[in-house]
Amino acid sequence: GQQVMQIPQYQHVQEGEDFTTYCNSSTTLSNIQWYKQRPGGHPVFLIQLVKSGEVKKQKRLTFQFGEAKKNSSLHITATQTTDVGTYFCAGRASGGYQKVTFGIGTKLQVIP
Amino acid sequence: EAGVVQSPRYKIIEKKQPVAFWCNPISGHNTLYWYRQNLGQGPELLIRYENEEAVDDSQLPKDRFSAERLKGVDSTLKIQPAELGDSAVYLCASSLGVRTEQFFGPGTRLTVL
């Protein structure tokens, strides 16, 4: 079945440093979504990427979808303490049930 | 606009007991998901509904888990009997359609003793 791998699993950064998490799917995706989950909270939608090679920006966050639609990345520039949380990618399969599979997540800690 | 509502927020039961979770999605959202999230893991899809039809229940352990979505609105997820390994957070999410963003509820944290 479809597998979505996400690395790294944990990342500690000094406030002001950049951060990147990577997501790789075993199969071609129809789209990929990114979610953020604060400690003790529930996942909150950040963005959806649909097109091959798509790049979207939200303030300090940059999201990319690979040309083959099998990988994606989230890059945060100049991290802040408010960026603390776990970032999940969720890949939607291109056929069948169009099943959504979440990655294991990258837990980001920002040291003030 | 109210978000996805789930109850209870916490549940502690002994193994072999039954338990049920309830979810009220955002009004107008046709697609409803039940996920299980273990500590340190991503949400794992258990079942997805399109209106009242379960279109993907391939990950639902059908020997002990059941779900229903009557009239295509509220949904319940039941475990009977519960096992120690069922301890997790059970998340409900809804969306306008299968290709759109999902809105998650606060989850039900289940502890099986």
Interface residues (C-beta under 8 A of the other chain):
Chain A: Q6 S30 N31 Q33 Y35 G41 H42 P43 V44 F45 Q48 F88 A90 R92 Y97 Q98 K99 V100 T101 F102 G103 I104 G105
Chain B: Y33 Y35 G40 Q41 G42 P43 E44 L45 R48 V55 D56 S58 L91 A93 V98 R99 T100 E101 Q102 F103 F104 G105 P106 G107
